[in-house]
Amino acid sequence: MKIRTSLIGPALAAGLVLGGGAATAATGYVGTERDAIARTGYGECVHTQRWSEQTAIAECDPEIVAARERAAAAAAAMEVVSVQTAYKPIHLQAKVLFDFDSAELSSAGKARLDDLLGSLTARTLKDEKVVVTGYTDRIGSDDYNRRLSQRRAAVVRDYLVARGLVPAYIETRGLGPADPQVDCPGLRGAALIACLAPNRRTEVDIAASEAVEGGDGPAGSGQ
């Protein structure tokens, strides 16, 4: 790199285009009475003996300044890499109940999903995976219940997406009367329907990695 700037000395003083000659040694350049930087007859800025690459300015030494800024940017990038955020696995759940033979979200169900979404937005997460699984009670045919459970899962998924959850993160499943929460033996009619209410549900399971504030490395799992 060829820099044609000059170092001031007594022998050069007569050849400078100064118009005055006030020195600004603190910045490493000779200044004029008009607060301009003194230049030689070739248009080069005149350095004082205190000039260094750290005091160089772009107006006079653009290549040196550019190299200095590249070095500073590289050092900053190295620092960012060295303090990477640590993450720990988390598992969030919500259960939404449905009325008998219905796939419509109730106000209570929407509130529960809103609470879940609030917990998500309050955290710094990555690698989210959301599984929405619909269920029914045992009343009715297996085929009908399977399709009803799929509709229940779909309505919960659509609600989550409408509130900002990324669709690509969500998997939906309808399992009909599988995995019942209660059995209710010996009951019939309205009493049986009321007893089986916990089985008419959609479960939302979210697995993700949560940022650990001030963490230096891998952390243990949390529930």
C-alpha positions in Angstrom: 0.0 0.0 0.0 1.6 3.3 -1.1 0.7 6.3 1.0 2.1 9.6 -0.1 1.5 11.6 3.0 4.3 13.6 4.5 5.9 14.1 7.9 6.4 17.7 8.8 10.0 18.9 9.4 11.7 22.3 9.5 13.0 21.8 5.9 9.5 21.4 4.5 7.8 24.3 6.2 8.4 26.7 3.3 6.9 24.3 0.8 3.5 23.8 2.6 0.3 25.4 1.4 -0.6 26.7 4.8 -1.9 30.1 4.8 -1.0 30.2 8.5 0.7 27.2 10.1 -1.0 26.4 13.4 -0.1 22.8 14.4 -2.7 20.3 15.6 -0.3 17.7 17.0 -3.1 16.0 19.0 -4.7 14.7 15.9 -1.4 14.0 14.1 -2.0 16.5 11.3 -0.8 20.1 10.7 -3.6 22.6 10.6 -4.1 26.0 9.0 -5.5 29.2 10.5 -8.8 28.3 8.8 -9.0 25.0 10.6 -8.2 23.1 7.4 -5.5 20.4 7.2 -2.3 21.6 5.7 -1.2 19.9 2.4 1.9 19.7 0.4 2.1 20.9 -3.2 1.1 17.4 -4.2 -2.1 17.7 -2.2 -1.0 15.3 0.5 -1.9 15.8 4.1 1.0 16.8 6.3 1.6 14.6 9.4 3.2 15.7 12.7 5.6 13.5 14.6 2.6 12.4 16.7 0.8 10.9 13.8 0.0 7.1 13.9 -2.3 4.7 12.1 -4.7 5.0 15.1 -5.0 8.8 14.6 -5.4 8.6 10.8 -8.5 10.1 9.3 -10.4 9.1 6.1 -9.9 12.5 4.5 -6.2 12.0 4.4 -5.5 8.3 4.8 -8.6 6.4 3.5 -6.8 3.1 3.0 -5.4 3.1 6.6 -8.8 4.0 8.0 -10.5 1.3 6.0 -8.0 -1.4 7.2 -8.5 -0.2 10.8 -12.3 -0.5 10.5 -12.1 -4.0 9.0 -9.9 -5.1 11.9 -12.3 -3.6 14.4 -15.3 -5.3 12.8 -13.4 -8.7 12.8 -12.6 -8.3 16.5 -16.2 -7.5 17.3 -17.4 -10.6 15.4 -15.0 -12.8 17.3 -16.4 -11.4 20.6 -20.0 -12.1 19.5 -19.1 -15.7 18.7 -17.3 -16.2 22.0 -20.5 -15.3 24.0 -23.1 -17.4 22.2 -26.4 -17.8 24.0 -26.9 -21.1 25.8 -30.3 -22.9 25.4 -32.1 -25.5 27.5 -35.0 -27.8 26.4 -38.5 -26.9 27.6 -41.9 -28.6 27.3 -45.2 -26.5 27.5 -48.7 -28.0 27.5 -52.3 -26.9 27.3 -55.5 -28.9 27.3 -58.7 -27.5 25.7 -62.1 -29.2 26.3 -65.0 -29.3 23.9 -68.7 -29.8 24.3 -70.3 -33.1 23.3 -70.2 -33.7 19.5 -68.7 -30.2 18.9 -65.5 -28.9 17.4 -66.1 -25.3 18.4 -63.7 -23.5 20.7 -65.2 -22.2 23.9 -64.3 -18.9 25.5 -62.5 -20.9 28.2 -60.6 -22.9 25.6 -59.5 -19.7 23.8 -58.3 -18.2 27.1 -56.2 -21.3 27.8 -54.6 -21.0 24.4 -54.0 -17.3 24.9 -52.2 -18.1 28.1 -50.0 -20.6 26.3 -49.1 -18.1 23.6 -48.3 -15.5 26.2 -45.9 -17.9 27.8 -44.2 -18.4 24.4 -43.8 -14.8 23.5 -42.4 -14.0 26.9 -39.5 -16.4 26.2 -36.6 -16.5 23.7 -37.1 -19.8 21.9 -35.7 -21.7 19.0 -36.4 -25.0 17.3 -40.1 -24.9 18.3 -42.2 -28.0 17.4 -45.9 -27.9 18.2 -48.1 -31.1 18.2 -51.8 -30.6 18.4 -53.7 -33.8 19.1 -57.5 -34.0 19.1 -59.5 -36.6 21.1 -63.2 -37.6 21.5 -65.2 -39.7 24.0 -66.2 -43.2 23.1 -69.8 -42.4 22.2 -70.3 -42.9 18.4 -68.5 -44.8 15.7 -64.8 -45.0 15.5 -64.7 -43.4 12.1 -66.9 -40.5 13.1 -64.9 -39.9 16.3 -61.7 -40.0 14.4 -62.9 -37.3 12.0 -64.3 -35.2 14.8 -61.0 -35.4 16.7 -59.2 -34.2 13.5 -61.6 -31.2 13.3 -60.9 -30.4 16.9 -57.2 -30.4 16.3 -57.6 -28.3 13.2 -59.6 -25.6 14.9 -57.0 -25.3 17.6 -54.2 -25.1 15.0 -56.1 -22.4 13.1 -56.5 -20.4 16.3 -52.8 -20.6 17.1 -51.9 -19.6 13.5 -54.4 -16.6 13.7 -52.5 -15.5 16.8 -49.2 -15.5 15.1 -47.7 -19.1 15.5 -45.9 -20.2 12.3 -47.9 -23.0 10.5 -44.7 -24.8 9.6 -44.1 -25.5 13.3 -47.4 -27.2 13.8 -48.4 -30.9 13.4 -52.0 -32.0 13.9 -53.4 -35.4 14.7 -56.8 -36.8 15.4 -56.9 -40.0 17.6 -60.6 -40.3 18.2 -61.4 -42.0 21.6 -57.8 -43.2 22.2 -56.0 -42.5 25.5 -59.2 -41.7 27.6 -58.8 -39.7 30.8 -61.8 -41.2 32.4 -63.9 -44.5 31.9 -67.2 -43.8 33.6 -68.4 -47.4 33.9 -72.1 -48.1 34.5 -73.4 -44.7 33.4 -75.9 -43.9 30.6 -77.4 -40.9 28.8 -76.7 -37.4 30.0 -74.8 -38.7 33.0 -72.4 -40.6 30.8 -71.9 -37.6 28.5 -71.1 -35.4 31.5 -68.8 -37.9 33.0 -66.8 -38.3 29.7 -66.2 -34.5 29.3 -62.4 -34.8 30.1 -62.0 -37.1 27.1 -63.4 -34.6 24.7 -60.2 -32.5 24.4 -57.4 -31.2 22.3 -53.9 -31.3 23.7 -51.2 -28.9 22.6 -47.6 -30.0 23.3 -44.7 -27.6 22.5 -41.1 -28.7 22.6 -38.5 -26.0 22.1 -35.2 -24.7 23.3 -35.2 -21.6 25.6 -32.4 -19.1 25.9 -30.7 -19.2 29.3 -29.7 -15.7 30.4 -26.1 -15.5 31.3 -25.5 -19.2 30.4 -22.0 -20.3 29.4 -22.9 -23.7 28.1 -25.5 -26.5 27.8 -28.1 -26.5 30.5 -30.3 -29.3 31.9 -33.9 -30.0 30.8 -36.8 -28.2 32.4 -40.6 -28.8 32.5 
